[in-house]
Amino acid sequence: MTTVADTTETAGPTARTGEATGGARPHRPRADAVRNRERIVAAARDAFVEYGPEAPLDEIARRAGIGNATLYRHFADRHALAHAVLLSVVTRTADRAVAEAANVAAGGDASAALGRFAHAAVDENVGALCGLLVGRADAHSPELTAQKARFEAAVEELMARARSAGALRAGVTRTDLMVVLSRLTRPLPGVDCPGDDVHRHLQLFLDGLTNQQ
């Protein structure tokens, strides 16, 4: 079934103006196409967390509010969609880690910055990374590798500054933090855990990181 979203991305006569006049204008995605792509990636991220890597594409399209034709126009197959989700989650989480590390470097509260990063990572559903990364040939693609390195460096800096400020136990590693964040964002089968509870559980964990023992 074709939806309004399916038809809005079809190139009309105006899209060929450059061709007709012989001009060479760079291709720019239409605003509605960009919005549709963002909705698809966001819906896929949540569906992959809930269902795993084999989440139904029909369900992803439904959650995104678009038709199947629009989904396949943006992503030829599940592999391409999963790659886009991975890149989106890593990039956005890296952006937040970089921003919070910069905030602390400028004199901000290290404990508060670490907490904001962790809660933002939960909102990004970093648990989506777990199942998607396993066995993927493109897990080491140049763009993903670059964003993961950027992410890891920023989180290491943020945690190092939190340790120096006494806001983090000496033995807590980046892996410790990310394992907890990933597990909190992957729902247990048959357990209904509202988003508010996830953030509450995360805060209990973060509070425990400052207890020096």
N, C-alpha and C positions, 0 to 999 in steps of 0.2 A: 504494500500500500504506500503510495507516494504522499508525502506530507508537504506542508508549505515550506518547511526547511529544505526539502529535497529540491524544490524548484528555485529557491532564492540564490543558489550557488551556480546556476547554469549561466554561462557567459552569453550575453546578449550582444546586439550589434555594436553597442558602445565599447565593448571589450576589444573590438577589432579595429578601432579607430587608428591605432598606431600602424596596423598592417596595411590599411587602406591608403594611408598617406605616406607610407614608406618610412615612417619614423621608427626609431628603435627605443622603446620605453621599457624600463625594467618591470617585470611582473610583480605586482603587489597583491597579496591575498585580500579578497573582499572582507569587510568588517564582519559580515554575517558568517562567512566561512571560518574566520578566526574564532568567533564565538562558538560556533558549532564544534570545532576541533577541541577547544578548551572544555566544553561540556562533556564531550565524549571521553576525554582523558580523565576528567574528574570522576565521571560515572564508572569508568573502567577500574580506576584505582580502588574505589569502594567495593566494587563487585569482586575484584581479585582478592581483596582482603576477606570478604565474606565467603566466596565460593572456591577460591584458589585459582591457579593459572588457567583452569578449564571453565571459567565462568562463561555462561551462555552469552553469545554476542547479541542475541535478540534482547536479552534482559538489559544489557549495557545500553543498547539503543533506546529502549523504553525509558530507562532512568535518565538518559541524556535528553529525552524529549524530542528525539529526531527519528527519522525512518531508517530502515536498514540500508537503503541505497545511499543515504548521506554518510553513514558510518563507513561503508566500503569505499566511498569516494575519497575519504580521508586516509583510510588504512586498508591496504589490500588484503591483509589477513591478520590473524591473531598475533603472529610474531611481530609484525610492525606496530600493532597497538600496544603490546606488552613493552616493547622497547621505548615507546613514547611515554608510557606510564613510569617506567624506571627512570628515564631521563628527567621527567618532570619532578618526581619525588626527590631525587638526589639534588637537582639544581635548586629547588625551592628551599629544601632543608639546609643546603649549603649557604644559600643567601642569608638565611636567618642566623646561622652560626657565625658567619662573617660579620654581620651587623652587631650581634651581641658581643663578640670578641672586641670589636672596635669601640663599643660602648664602654666596656670595662677598661680598655686601654686609655680612654679619655677621662677616666676617673669614676665611672659608674660602679654600682654595687655588684660584685662578682656573683654572689649567691643569687640575687634577683635575676641577673642576666642568664645564669645557668638554668634557673627555673623557667624563665620565659622561653628559652630555646627548647627545653624538654617538652613543655606543654604545646609549643608550636609544632614540634616534630610529631607528637601524638595526633594533633589535628590534621597533619599531612598524611596520617596512616602509614607510617614508615614500615609497618608490618607487611605492607604490600610487596616490599622488596624481597622478603624471605623466599617465598615460593617462586617468584619470577626469576631470581638470579640463579637458582640451582640448575645446572646443566645447560645454560644458555650459551650458545656460541658467541653471541655478541656482548656477553657480560664484560668483555675487555675491549670493546670498541673504543676508538680514540675519544669520542665525545663523552662517553660514560666514564672512561678512565680519568679524563681531565676533571670532570665534576666530582668524582669520588675523591680524588686527591685533594681538591680544593675543600671539600667537605671535611675530610679527615684532619687536614691541617688546621682548619678553623676550630673544630671541636677540641683538638689537642690544646690549642692556644687558650681557648675559653676555660678548659678544665685546669690547665696549668695556673692560670691567673686565679681561679677559684681556690686551688690548693694554697697558693701563696697568701691568700687573704684569710685562710683558715675556714673556708666555706666547703671544703671537700676533704674527705679522708685521704690519706697519702696513698693507700693501696688501691683506690678505685681507678679503673682504666676506662678508656673510651669504649672498649668492647663490653665491659660491664654495663655501662650506661645504655649502649645501643641494643644489647640483648633485652634489657628490661623494657625499653621503649617498644621494641618489636613485639615482644610477648603481650604487652598491654594492649596493643592495637590489633591483635589477632584473637577474635572471639572464640571462646571454648564452645564446642558442640552442645547445643541444648541449654546454654546459659545465656540469659538475657542480661547484658551488662550495659546500662545506659551510658551515654557519653560523659555525663557528670560524674558517674562512679569511676570511670577510667581516669579522669583527671584527679579525683580524690585519691585513688590508689597511687597514682604517680606522685602526688604531693607527699603522701606518707613515706614513699621511698626516698624522695628528695630530702625530706626532713631528717631521715636516718643517716644521710650522707654526711651530715655536719657533726654527728656525735663522735667525738674523739675518744677512742678506747684503746 
